[in-house]
Amino acid sequence: YHLLCSAEVDWFLESLIKAEITNLHIVIMSRVIFGENTSELALKGYCNLIGKQHFELTKAEIIEYYKDCGVQLKQSEAGELLAYTEGWISALYLCLLNYLQQGRIEKPVSLQQLLDKVVYQQCSDNAKELLLLLCIFDSFSLAQAEFLWTKGNAETLLRELLHKNAFISYDPMNQTYQLHN
């Protein structure tokens, strides 16, 4: 929603909300608060705001998440992870991958270095080269990847990257790949 930035759409959504239409639920995802009257709408019970704190895992949730992944954490380790990742699931996932590779919790200098170590360095040299070719695109098709990658195995490399959950996702509706930010 934050990419739209339209006063007309804000007015339309606010009008829909105030109409109190039975069983109508609207979910707006945005990096910014929608409209000028969001706080008023929330106070009147017309909308619920979900802030970043709702997406941050607590120490107990981190322990449970790692347990679900087969890793028993000590309270102190969970505390270190919480302090380092601020409870963000993506960072916790990278730390989990690192733990599974190293057998211990360790705090890297930065998340970028952790991402490089546990994901990028695990990719084949060809997959790394393909990522470098495609990183200029917001999204790309298999045909575009095959055109740029002259070694003939672009589809295999893309499947490898998808299988490892590394750097790209696939949108079957549009038949395009997207690089993770």
C-alpha positions, 0 to 999 in steps of 0.5 A: 500500500505504501507504494500507492500514496493516493488521497483518493484511495485513502478516502475510499478505504476510510468510507468503506470502513465507516460504512460498517459493512457486515463481514467485510474485512480489509487487510492493508499492508504498508510500511507507513500508516495508511491515511490521516485518520488511522489513529481515530479509526483504531480508537473507534474500533474500526481497525487494528494496527499491527506494528513491527513488535507483533512480528518480533519473536520473544525469547520463549518463541525463539526457543520454541522455533529452534526446538521445532527445527530440532535444536535445543537452546539454552536460555542464555543462547536464546537471549543472545539471539534475541539481542542480536536479531531483535526477534526477526525471523529472517535473521533467526533463520540465518542464525539457525542455518549457521548453527546447523553448519557449525554446531554452535551459536555464534554472533557474526559481525553482521547479518550480511556476513552471516548471509554470505557464510550460510547461504551464498558460500553454499551455492555452486560457483555457477549459481553465484555467477548466475545470481550476479548476472540476474541481480540487476532485475527486479524480476525475470523469466526463465527465458531471460535467465536462459538468454543471459546464461550462455552455459545452458543450465539456467533452469537447473541452477534456478531450481537449485537456488529455489530448493535451497531457499537461497536468494530467489522465489518463484511466482507461478502466476506470472512465471517469474523469479524474484531476487530477495531484497 
